[in-house]
Amino acid sequence: MDKRKGIGIMIFTLSIAGFFVYAYLLMLSEWSPIIQQLSMLMIVGGILGAIAWIGYVTATTRATSATITSYDDVGDVGGSGGGGGDKSENRNGGGGDSTP
């Protein structure tokens, strides 16, 4: 058995054992109220920590010159403008379709 497979089996068994220890402490021991409080503290702390990390990264990231713009903001880039040249030919009598 290679090292990676052994580590995977160890993580698997320890997580199942950890669940049973947590269930025992939560349901059958006298430590139940403190376990509930610590669980909620860790859950709320984790969520607020993730939100704080997003705010920190947003506040400290420098703006780049590469921005996302639509074709409407840029104008006619590349000549056709997404088929705009075809419409002008139709208006000038260059085809049978009279719709602009």
PyMOL commands that set and color helices and strands:
alter all, ss='L'
color gray80, all
select helices_A, chain A and resi 3-27+32-60+71-74+84-91
alter helices_A, ss='H'
color red, helices_A
deselect
rebuild
show_as cartoon
